[in-house]
């Protein structure tokens, strides 16, 4: 799940809970922290508590606000606690050890918002692994699409997953608008996302994370025109499933409910 999907789902769940924009801005930087902190650490494994094939879990104690604001490229390794065992390369990452996240970060001031990130990811992981992709040979750089048996290289499967997440984001924007009346467009990104980052992220992390909220001119026009339906060309480009619309809708509904329940 890309960071824009995480943000939109969290926003929707917070509004559904009756929370204010102020509440959203206070919590959003933390539900996105497992992704944004990679601006310092680099690799995904410790901030997502991934388990390697030997059963070892990468982990991170997420910084509280007073430490987060002090982080720089030069000092993060001395101010943060994290561990990265060895991982073989693969196009699809490993599963999250949510129990270890809980054990290490339960006392964090924003524990629930952090945890919501992993619950959203868990939904996507289940969709990818259970419904779409056989990853049993991923360390051989081969993945198989379940519905038609097509074999793809790691690079090809990553490209397909990127297309899937981009299409999913557009459909999610439509779902958010239909249920809240708010458009997830450039103005929203600046007023909600960037302003929330500027409260608690160092400037480097603000800029490094916000770049992933870039919306192209074409996408911005499409969102503002409320054209949320996928084109036939977009649907045909995504080969991971023959039930794209249903898969996206079910995924976002489950991720929204998981986020709502956690908050």
Residue pairs with C-beta under 8 A, 6 or more apart in sequence:
1 120
1 121
1 123
1 124
1 165
1 255
2 165
2 166
2 169
2 212
3 32
3 35
3 36
3 209
3 212
3 213
4 169
4 184
4 212
4 213
5 120
5 165
5 168
5 169
5 172
5 252
6 31
6 32
6 35
6 117
6 120
7 28
7 31
7 32
7 184
7 192
7 193
7 213
8 169
8 172
8 173
8 176
8 184
9 120
9 172
9 252
9 255
9 256
9 259
10 24
10 27
10 28
10 31
10 32
10 113
10 116
10 259
11 24
11 28
11 176
11 182
11 184
11 192
12 175
12 176
12 179
12 180
12 256
13 116
13 256
13 259
13 260
13 263
14 23
14 24
14 27
14 263
15 24
15 180
15 182
16 179
16 256
16 260
17 260
17 263
19 263
21 192
24 192
24 196
25 192
25 195
25 196
25 199
26 196
26 199
27 110
27 113
28 113
28 192
28 193
28 196
29 36
29 196
29 197
29 199
29 200
29 201
30 62
30 110
30 113
30 114
30 200
31 113
31 114
31 116
31 117
32 117
32 209
33 47
33 62
33 68
33 114
33 117
34 47
34 48
34 62
34 114
34 117
34 118
35 47
35 117
35 209
35 212
36 197
36 201
36 205
36 208
36 209
37 47
37 60
37 62
37 205
38 44
38 47
39 204
39 205
39 208
39 209
40 71
40 73
40 76
40 80
40 205
41 47
41 60
41 76
41 80
41 82
43 84
44 50
44 93
45 52
45 58
45 84
45 87
45 93
45 94
46 58
46 59
46 60
46 82
46 83
46 84
47 60
47 62
47 82
48 58
48 93
48 96
48 118
48 121
49 57
49 58
49 59
49 60
49 96
49 97
49 98
49 100
49 101
49 118
50 57
50 58
50 87
50 93
50 94
50 95
50 96
50 97
51 57
51 58
51 94
51 95
51 96
51 97
52 58
52 85
52 86
52 87
52 88
52 94
53 88
53 94
53 139
54 85
54 86
56 85
56 86
57 85
57 97
57 100
58 82
58 83
58 84
58 85
58 87
59 82
59 83
59 97
59 100
59 101
59 104
60 80
60 81
60 82
60 83
60 104
61 80
61 81
61 82
61 104
61 105
62 105
62 108
62 114
63 71
63 79
63 80
64 108
64 109
65 109
65 200
67 79
67 80
68 200
68 201
68 202
69 200
69 201
69 202
70 79
70 202
71 79
71 80
71 202
71 205
72 202
72 204
73 204
87 94
88 139
89 139
90 135
90 138
90 139
90 141
90 154
91 138
91 141
91 143
91 153
91 154
91 155
91 157
91 158
92 128
92 129
92 133
92 135
92 138
92 143
92 154
92 157
92 161
95 125
96 118
96 121
96 122
96 125
98 115
98 118
98 122
101 114
101 115
101 118
102 115
105 111
105 114
105 115
108 114
112 262
112 263
113 263
115 262
116 258
116 259
116 262
116 263
119 255
119 258
119 259
119 262
120 255
120 258
120 259
122 258
123 251
123 254
123 255
123 258
124 251
124 255
127 247
127 250
127 251
128 161
129 135
131 146
131 241
131 247
132 145
132 146
132 147
132 240
132 241
132 247
133 143
133 144
133 145
133 146
133 157
133 240
134 143
134 144
134 145
134 146
135 143
136 144
137 143
137 144
138 154
141 153
141 154
142 151
142 152
142 153
142 154
143 151
143 152
143 153
143 154
143 157
144 150
144 151
144 152
145 151
145 152
145 239
145 240
147 241
147 242
148 239
148 242
150 239
152 160
160 238
160 239
160 240
161 240
163 234
163 237
163 238
164 238
164 240
164 244
167 230
167 234
167 235
167 238
167 244
167 248
168 248
168 251
168 252
170 219
170 222
170 223
170 228
170 230
171 228
171 230
171 245
171 248
171 249
171 252
172 184
172 248
172 252
173 183
173 184
173 185
173 223
173 228
174 226
174 228
174 229
175 249
175 252
176 182
176 184
177 183
177 184
177 226
177 228
182 188
183 223
183 224
183 226
184 223
185 215
185 220
185 223
185 224
186 215
186 220
189 210
189 213
189 215
193 210
193 213
194 206
194 210
194 213
197 205
197 206
197 209
197 210
198 206
201 209
215 223
222 228
230 244
230 245
235 244
235 245
238 244
241 247
